Amino acid sequence: MVEPEFRNKGVGRALVRRLIELAGDESIEKLVFELVEDGEPAARHTAKLLCFVPIALLPGHSRDGLGAKQDVVIMELDVAASGRIPNVV
């Protein structure tokens, strides 16, 4: 999660890219990205840009601040198969 004052500046993307690099350095095979489907569009966009793919949908698995149920999406990156991290700004 990125503080509001630092959003839309590439901070989240840089953090995830660094995690992918570290995972590769440590021979970690897969990374998992979990997000609320309708509540985190920027996070989902970042995950897609960095080649994470949706692998599961958990209906009603989370609740928002008002208590309403929200779907959770699980995305995955096969670090070993991805090779080079996409160079996206």
The first five atom37 places (N, CA, C, CB, O) and aatype in JSON, in Angstrom:
{
  "aatype": [12, 19, 6, 14, 6, 13, 1, 2, 11, 7, 19, 7, 1, 0, 10, 19, 1, 1, 10, 9, 6, 10, 0, 7, 3, 6, 15, 9, 6, 11, 10, 19, 13, 6, 10, 19, 6, 3, 7, 6, 14, 0, 0, 1, 8, 16, 0, 11, 10, 10, 4, 13, 19, 14, 9, 0, 10, 10, 14, 7, 8, 15, 1, 3, 7, 10, 7, 0, 11, 5, 3, 19, 19, 9, 12, 6, 10, 3, 19, 0, 0, 15, 7, 1, 9, 14, 2, 19, 19],
  "atom_mask": [
    [1, 1, 1, 1, 1],
    [1, 1, 1, 1, 1],
    [1, 1, 1, 1, 1],
    [1, 1, 1, 1, 1],
    [1, 1, 1, 1, 1],
    [1, 1, 1, 1, 1],
    [1, 1, 1, 1, 1],
    [1, 1, 1, 1, 1],
    [1, 1, 1, 1, 1],
    [1, 1, 1, 0, 1],
    [1, 1, 1, 1, 1],
    [1, 1, 1, 0, 1],
    [1, 1, 1, 1, 1],
    [1, 1, 1, 1, 1],
    [1, 1, 1, 1, 1],
    [1, 1, 1, 1, 1],
    [1, 1, 1, 1, 1],
    [1, 1, 1, 1, 1],
    [1, 1, 1, 1, 1],
    [1, 1, 1, 1, 1],
    [1, 1, 1, 1, 1],
    [1, 1, 1, 1, 1],
    [1, 1, 1, 1, 1],
    [1, 1, 1, 0, 1],
    [1, 1, 1, 1, 1],
    [1, 1, 1, 1, 1],
    [1, 1, 1, 1, 1],
    [1, 1, 1, 1, 1],
    [1, 1, 1, 1, 1],
    [1, 1, 1, 1, 1],
    [1, 1, 1, 1, 1],
    [1, 1, 1, 1, 1],
    [1, 1, 1, 1, 1],
    [1, 1, 1, 1, 1],
    [1, 1, 1, 1, 1],
    [1, 1, 1, 1, 1],
    [1, 1, 1, 1, 1],
    [1, 1, 1, 1, 1],
    [1, 1, 1, 0, 1],
    [1, 1, 1, 1, 1],
    [1, 1, 1, 1, 1],
    [1, 1, 1, 1, 1],
    [1, 1, 1, 1, 1],
    [1, 1, 1, 1, 1],
    [1, 1, 1, 1, 1],
    [1, 1, 1, 1, 1],
    [1, 1, 1, 1, 1],
    [1, 1, 1, 1, 1],
    [1, 1, 1, 1, 1],
    [1, 1, 1, 1, 1],
    [1, 1, 1, 1, 1],
    [1, 1, 1, 1, 1],
    [1, 1, 1, 1, 1],
    [1, 1, 1, 1, 1],
    [1, 1, 1, 1, 1],
    [1, 1, 1, 1, 1],
    [1, 1, 1, 1, 1],
    [1, 1, 1, 1, 1],
    [1, 1, 1, 1, 1],
    [1, 1, 1, 0, 1],
    [1, 1, 1, 1, 1],
    [1, 1, 1, 1, 1],
    [1, 1, 1, 1, 1],
    [1, 1, 1, 1, 1],
    [1, 1, 1, 0, 1],
    [1, 1, 1, 1, 1],
    [1, 1, 1, 0, 1],
    [1, 1, 1, 1, 1],
    [1, 1, 1, 1, 1],
    [1, 1, 1, 1, 1],
    [1, 1, 1, 1, 1],
    [1, 1, 1, 1, 1],
    [1, 1, 1, 1, 1],
    [1, 1, 1, 1, 1],
    [1, 1, 1, 1, 1],
    [1, 1, 1, 1, 1],
    [1, 1, 1, 1, 1],
    [1, 1, 1, 1, 1],
    [1, 1, 1, 1, 1],
    [1, 1, 1, 1, 1],
    [1, 1, 1, 1, 1],
    [1, 1, 1, 1, 1],
    [1, 1, 1, 0, 1],
    [1, 1, 1, 1, 1],
    [1, 1, 1, 1, 1],
    [1, 1, 1, 1, 1],
    [1, 1, 1, 1, 1],
    [1, 1, 1, 1, 1],
    [1, 1, 1, 1, 1]
  ],
  "atom_positions": [
    [[0.84, -1.16, 0.0], [0.0, 0.0, 0.0], [0.9, 1.23, 0.0], [-0.96, -0.01, 1.22], [1.91, 1.28, 0.7]],
    [[0.51, 2.22, -0.78], [1.29, 3.45, -0.9], [0.49, 4.6, -0.29], [1.65, 3.75, -2.4], [-0.71, 4.73, -0.55]],
    [[1.13, 5.41, 0.52], [0.49, 6.58, 1.13], [-0.09, 7.47, 0.03], [1.51, 7.37, 2.0], [0.51, 7.63, -1.03]],
    [[-1.26, 8.05, 0.28], [-1.92, 8.87, -0.74], [-1.02, 9.95, -1.36], [-3.11, 9.53, -0.14], [-1.11, 10.17, -2.57]],
    [[-0.18, 10.61, -0.59], [0.65, 11.68, -1.14], [1.71, 11.19, -2.13], [1.33, 12.41, -0.01], [2.27, 11.99, -2.87]],
    [[1.98, 9.87, -2.14], [2.98, 9.31, -3.04], [2.38, 8.5, -4.18], [3.94, 8.45, -2.27], [3.11, 7.93, -4.99]],
    [[1.05, 8.45, -4.26], [0.39, 7.68, -5.31], [0.53, 8.36, -6.66], [-1.08, 7.47, -4.98], [0.72, 9.58, -6.75]],
    [[0.42, 7.56, -7.72], [0.5, 8.04, -9.1], [1.86, 8.65, -9.43], [-0.59, 9.07, -9.36], [1.97, 9.53, -10.28]],
    [[2.89, 8.19, -8.74], [4.25, 8.67, -8.98], [5.2, 7.51, -9.28], [4.76, 9.46, -7.76], [6.41, 7.7, -9.38]],
    [[4.64, 6.3, -9.43], [5.47, 5.14, -9.75], [6.08, 4.44, -8.55], [0.0, 0.0, 0.0], [6.88, 3.52, -8.72]],
    [[5.73, 4.86, -7.36], [6.31, 4.27, -6.15], [5.89, 2.81, -6.0], [5.9, 5.07, -4.9], [6.73, 1.94, -5.78]],
    [[4.6, 2.54, -6.12], [4.11, 1.16, -5.99], [4.72, 0.25, -7.03], [0.0, 0.0, 0.0], [5.13, -0.87, -6.72]],
    [[4.78, 0.72, -8.26], [5.37, -0.08, -9.34], [6.84, -0.36, -9.05], [5.22, 0.65, -10.69], [7.31, -1.48, -9.26]],
    [[7.57, 0.64, -8.58], [8.99, 0.44, -8.26], [9.16, -0.57, -7.14], [9.64, 1.78, -7.86], [10.07, -1.4, -7.18]],
    [[8.29, -0.52, -6.14], [8.37, -1.48, -5.03], [8.12, -2.91, -5.51], [7.36, -1.11, -3.93], [8.84, -3.83, -5.14]],
    [[7.1, -3.08, -6.34], [6.79, -4.43, -6.84], [7.9, -4.92, -7.75], [5.43, -4.45, -7.59], [8.29, -6.09, -7.68]],
    [[8.43, -4.05, -8.61], [9.56, -4.44, -9.48], [10.73, -4.92, -8.63], [10.01, -3.25, -10.38], [11.37, -5.92, -8.95]],
    [[11.02, -4.21, -7.55], [12.14, -4.6, -6.67], [11.87, -5.94, -6.01], [12.38, -3.52, -5.6], [12.78, -6.76, -5.88]],
    [[10.64, -6.17, -5.6], [10.29, -7.48, -5.02], [10.49, -8.6, -6.04], [8.82, -7.47, -4.53], [10.97, -9.68, -5.7]],
    [[10.13, -8.33, -7.29], [10.33, -9.34, -8.34], [11.82, -9.62, -8.52], [9.7, -8.87, -9.68], [12.23, -10.77, -8.64]],
    [[12.62, -8.56, -8.54], [14.08, -8.74, -8.66], [14.63, -9.56, -7.51], [14.79, -7.38, -8.71], [15.42, -10.49, -7.72]],
    [[14.22, -9.23, -6.29], [14.69, -9.97, -5.11], [14.25, -11.43, -5.17], [14.17, -9.32, -3.83], [15.0, -12.33, -4.8]],
    [[13.02, -11.66, -5.62], [12.53, -13.03, -5.74], [13.4, -13.82, -6.71], [11.06, -13.05, -6.21], [13.76, -14.97, -6.44]],
    [[13.75, -13.21, -7.83], [14.63, -13.88, -8.79], [16.0, -14.17, -8.21], [0.0, 0.0, 0.0], [16.55, -15.25, -8.42]],
    [[16.54, -13.21, -7.46], [17.85, -13.39, -6.83], [17.84, -14.54, -5.82], [18.29, -12.1, -6.14], [18.86, -15.21, -5.63]],
    [[16.7, -14.75, -5.18], [16.58, -15.78, -4.15], [15.99, -17.09, -4.69], [15.72, -15.26, -3.01], [15.67, -17.99, -3.92]],
    [[15.86, -17.19, -6.0], [15.31, -18.38, -6.66], [13.88, -18.69, -6.21], [16.2, -19.58, -6.39], [13.48, -19.86, -6.16]],
    [[13.13, -17.66, -5.88], [11.71, -17.83, -5.56], [10.98, -18.03, -6.88], [11.13, -16.6, -4.76], [11.17, -17.26, -7.82]],
    [[10.16, -19.05, -6.96], [9.52, -19.4, -8.22], [8.28, -18.58, -8.53], [9.16, -20.83, -8.21], [8.05, -18.22, -9.69]],
    [[7.47, -18.27, -7.52], [6.21, -17.58, -7.77], [5.96, -16.5, -6.72], [5.05, -18.59, -7.77], [6.33, -16.64, -5.56]],
    [[5.33, -15.42, -7.18], [4.87, -14.36, -6.3], [3.36, -14.27, -6.43], [5.55, -13.0, -6.63], [2.81, -14.48, -7.51]],
    [[2.69, -13.96, -5.33], [1.23, -13.86, -5.32], [0.85, -12.44, -4.92], [0.59, -14.91, -4.34], [1.42, -11.86, -4.0]],
    [[-0.12, -11.9, -5.64], [-0.61, -10.53, -5.44], [-2.09, -10.66, -5.14], [-0.34, -9.61, -6.71], [-2.85, -11.19, -5.95]],
    [[-2.51, -10.17, -4.0], [-3.92, -10.28, -3.58], [-4.5, -8.88, -3.47], [-4.05, -11.05, -2.21], [-3.9, -8.01, -2.84]],
    [[-5.66, -8.66, -4.07], [-6.27, -7.34, -4.01], [-7.79, -7.42, -4.07], [-5.76, -6.48, -5.15], [-8.36, -8.4, -4.54]],
    [[-8.43, -6.36, -3.57], [-9.88, -6.26, -3.63], [-10.23, -5.86, -5.06], [-10.44, -5.21, -2.58], [-9.72, -4.87, -5.59]],
    [[-11.1, -6.65, -5.69], [-11.36, -6.49, -7.12], [-11.79, -5.08, -7.52], [-12.42, -7.45, -7.55], [-11.22, -4.5, -8.44]],
    [[-12.77, -4.52, -6.85], [-13.28, -3.21, -7.25], [-12.68, -2.06, -6.46], [-14.76, -3.18, -7.1], [-12.92, -0.89, -6.78]],
    [[-11.9, -2.36, -5.44], [-11.41, -1.31, -4.57], [-9.97, -0.88, -4.79], [0.0, 0.0, 0.0], [-9.52, 0.09, -4.18]],
    [[-9.25, -1.58, -5.65], [-7.83, -1.27, -5.82], [-7.44, -1.27, -7.31], [-6.97, -2.26, -5.04], [-6.61, -2.09, -7.72]],
    [[-8.03, -0.38, -8.11], [-7.74, -0.4, -9.54], [-6.27, -0.1, -9.86], [-8.61, 0.6, -10.24], [-5.73, -0.68, -10.81]],
    [[-5.63, 0.77, -9.11], [-4.22, 1.08, -9.38], [-3.33, -0.13, -9.11], [-3.75, 2.28, -8.53], [-2.4, -0.41, -9.87]],
    [[-3.62, -0.85, -8.04], [-2.84, -2.04, -7.72], [-3.02, -3.1, -8.8], [-3.24, -2.61, -6.33], [-2.06, -3.76, -9.21]],
    [[-4.24, -3.27, -9.27], [-4.51, -4.26, -10.32], [-3.79, -3.87, -11.61], [-6.02, -4.4, -10.57], [-3.23, -4.72, -12.3]],
    [[-3.81, -2.58, -11.93], [-3.12, -2.09, -13.12], [-1.62, -2.38, -13.03], [-3.37, -0.58, -13.3], [-1.01, -2.85, -13.99]],
    [[-1.04, -2.1, -11.89], [0.39, -2.36, -11.68], [0.69, -3.84, -11.83], [0.84, -1.86, -10.3], [1.65, -4.22, -12.5]],
    [[-0.12, -4.68, -11.21], [0.09, -6.12, -11.3], [0.04, -6.6, -12.76], [-0.95, -6.87, -10.46], [0.87, -7.4, -13.18]],
    [[-0.94, -6.11, -13.51], [-1.05, -6.5, -14.93], [0.16, -6.03, -15.73], [-2.34, -5.93, -15.54], [0.69, -6.78, -16.54]],
    [[0.59, -4.78, -15.49], [1.76, -4.26, -16.21], [3.0, -5.1, -15.96], [2.03, -2.82, -15.79], [3.85, -5.25, -16.85]],
    [[3.1, -5.66, -14.76], [4.28, -6.44, -14.4], [4.06, -7.94, -14.61], [4.65, -6.18, -12.95], [4.78, -8.78, -14.06]],
    [[3.04, -8.27, -15.42], [2.8, -9.63, -15.91], [2.21, -10.61, -14.89], [4.06, -10.19, -16.41], [2.31, -11.82, -15.08]],
    [[1.61, -10.11, -13.81], [0.86, -10.99, -12.92], [-0.43, -11.36, -13.65], [0.56, -10.29, -11.52], [-1.01, -10.54, -14.36]],
    [[-0.88, -12.59, -13.46], [-2.12, -13.04, -14.09], [-3.1, -13.5, -13.01], [-1.84, -14.18, -15.1], [-2.7, -14.09, -12.01]],
    [[-4.39, -13.23, -13.22], [-5.38, -13.68, -12.24], [-5.47, -15.2, -12.23], [-6.77, -13.07, -12.55], [-5.51, -15.84, -13.28]],
    [[-5.48, -15.77, -11.02], [-5.6, -17.23, -10.91], [-6.8, -17.65, -10.08], [-4.35, -17.8, -10.31], [-7.2, -18.82, -10.12]],
    [[-7.37, -16.7, -9.32], [-8.53, -17.07, -8.5], [-9.33, -15.83, -8.13], [-8.08, -17.8, -7.22], [-8.79, -14.73, -8.02]],
    [[-10.62, -16.05, -7.95], [-11.52, -15.01, -7.47], [-12.2, -15.56, -6.22], [-12.58, -14.59, -8.57], [-12.78, -16.64, -6.25]],
    [[-12.12, -14.81, -5.14], [-12.73, -15.22, -3.89], [-13.92, -14.3, -3.62], [-11.7, -15.18, -2.7], [-13.74, -13.21, -3.08]],
    [[-15.13, -14.72, -4.0], [-16.31, -13.87, -3.84], [-16.59, -13.55, -2.37], [-17.53, -14.54, -4.47], [-16.61, -14.44, -1.52]],
    [[-16.81, -12.26, -2.09], [-17.18, -11.83, -0.74], [-16.15, -12.13, 0.32], [0.0, 0.0, 0.0], [-16.51, -12.26, 1.5]],
    [[-14.9, -12.23, -0.04], [-13.85, -12.65, 0.89], [-13.34, -11.53, 1.8], [-12.69, -13.21, 0.11], [-12.64, -11.79, 2.78]],
    [[-13.68, -10.29, 1.48], [-13.22, -9.15, 2.26], [-14.41, -8.22, 2.52], [-12.07, -8.4, 1.53], [-15.45, -8.34, 1.88]],
    [[-14.24, -7.31, 3.44], [-15.28, -6.31, 3.71], [-14.66, -4.92, 3.61], [-15.93, -6.52, 5.13], [-13.52, -4.7, 4.02]],
    [[-15.43, -3.99, 3.07], [-14.96, -2.62, 3.0], [-15.22, -1.9, 4.32], [-15.63, -1.87, 1.83], [-15.69, -2.52, 5.28]],
    [[-14.92, -0.61, 4.38], [-15.07, 0.16, 5.6], [-16.5, 0.26, 6.12], [0.0, 0.0, 0.0], [-16.72, 0.55, 7.29]],
    [[-17.47, 0.0, 5.23], [-18.88, 0.03, 5.64], [-19.44, -1.35, 5.94], [-19.72, 0.69, 4.55], [-20.61, -1.5, 6.26]],
    [[-18.58, -2.36, 5.82], [-18.99, -3.73, 6.12], [-19.53, -4.51, 4.94], [0.0, 0.0, 0.0], [-19.9, -5.67, 5.08]],
    [[-19.57, -3.88, 3.76], [-20.06, -4.58, 2.56], [-19.01, -5.59, 2.08], [-20.39, -3.57, 1.43], [-17.81, -5.31, 2.09]],
    [[-19.48, -6.75, 1.67], [-18.57, -7.78, 1.18], [-17.99, -7.38, -0.18], [-19.3, -9.13, 1.06], [-18.67, -6.81, -1.03]],
    [[-16.71, -7.69, -0.34], [-15.99, -7.38, -1.57], [-15.28, -8.64, -2.07], [-14.96, -6.23, -1.34], [-14.82, -9.46, -1.27]],
    [[-15.2, -8.78, -3.38], [-14.48, -9.9, -3.97], [-12.98, -9.63, -3.93], [-14.95, -10.15, -5.42], [-12.53, -8.5, -4.09]],
    [[-12.22, -10.69, -3.73], [-10.76, -10.61, -3.72], [-10.23, -11.38, -4.93], [-10.16, -11.17, -2.39], [-10.68, -12.49, -5.22]],
    [[-9.28, -10.76, -5.62], [-8.63, -11.4, -6.77], [-7.23, -11.81, -6.34], [-8.58, -10.43, -8.01], [-6.5, -11.04, -5.71]],
    [[-6.86, -13.04, -6.68], [-5.5, -13.53, -6.45], [-4.81, -13.55, -7.81], [-5.5, -14.96, -5.77], [-5.29, -14.16, -8.76]],
    [[-3.66, -12.86, -7.88], [-2.88, -12.84, -9.11], [-1.52, -13.45, -8.82], [-2.73, -11.38, -9.67], [-1.04, -13.42, -7.69]],
    [[-0.9, -14.0, -9.86], [0.36, -14.72, -9.66], [1.35, -14.35, -10.76], [0.13, -16.24, -9.64], [0.97, -14.07, -11.9]],
    [[2.61, -14.35, -10.39], [3.7, -14.17, -11.35], [4.63, -15.36, -11.23], [4.46, -12.82, -11.12], [5.14, -15.64, -10.14]],
    [[4.84, -16.05, -12.33], [5.81, -17.14, -12.35], [7.18, -16.5, -12.58], [5.47, -18.21, -13.47], [7.57, -16.26, -13.73]],
    [[7.9, -16.24, -11.51], [9.16, -15.51, -11.57], [10.16, -16.22, -12.47], [9.74, -15.34, -10.16], [10.83, -15.58, -13.28]],
    [[10.27, -17.53, -12.33], [11.23, -18.29, -13.11], [10.93, -18.2, -14.61], [11.23, -19.76, -12.66], [11.85, -18.08, -15.42]],
    [[9.66, -18.25, -14.97], [9.28, -18.23, -16.39], [9.27, -16.82, -16.97], [7.91, -18.86, -16.58], [9.38, -16.64, -18.18]],
    [[9.14, -15.8, -16.1], [9.01, -14.44, -16.6], [10.33, -13.89, -17.14], [8.49, -13.53, -15.51], [10.34, -12.98, -17.96]],
    [[11.44, -14.44, -16.67], [12.73, -13.97, -17.15], [12.96, -12.52, -16.77], [0.0, 0.0, 0.0], [13.2, -12.2, -15.6]],
    [[12.89, -11.66, -17.75], [13.13, -10.24, -17.56], [11.86, -9.52, -17.12], [13.66, -9.61, -18.85], [10.77, -9.82, -17.61]],
    [[12.0, -8.59, -16.2], [10.86, -7.81, -15.73], [10.53, -6.77, -16.8], [11.17, -7.12, -14.34], [11.43, -6.1, -17.31]],
    [[9.25, -6.63, -17.16], [8.89, -5.63, -18.16], [9.36, -4.24, -17.75], [7.38, -5.62, -18.39], [9.24, -3.85, -16.58]],
    [[9.9, -3.49, -18.71], [10.4, -2.16, -18.45], [9.29, -1.15, -18.66], [11.6, -1.85, -19.35], [9.21, -0.5, -19.7]],
    [[8.43, -1.02, -17.66], [7.31, -0.08, -17.74], [7.53, 1.04, -16.74], [5.97, -0.8, -17.48], [8.02, 0.82, -15.64]],
    [[7.15, 2.22, -17.14], [7.33, 3.41, -16.3], [6.04, 3.75, -15.62], [7.84, 4.6, -17.11], [5.98, 4.72, -14.86]]
  ]
}
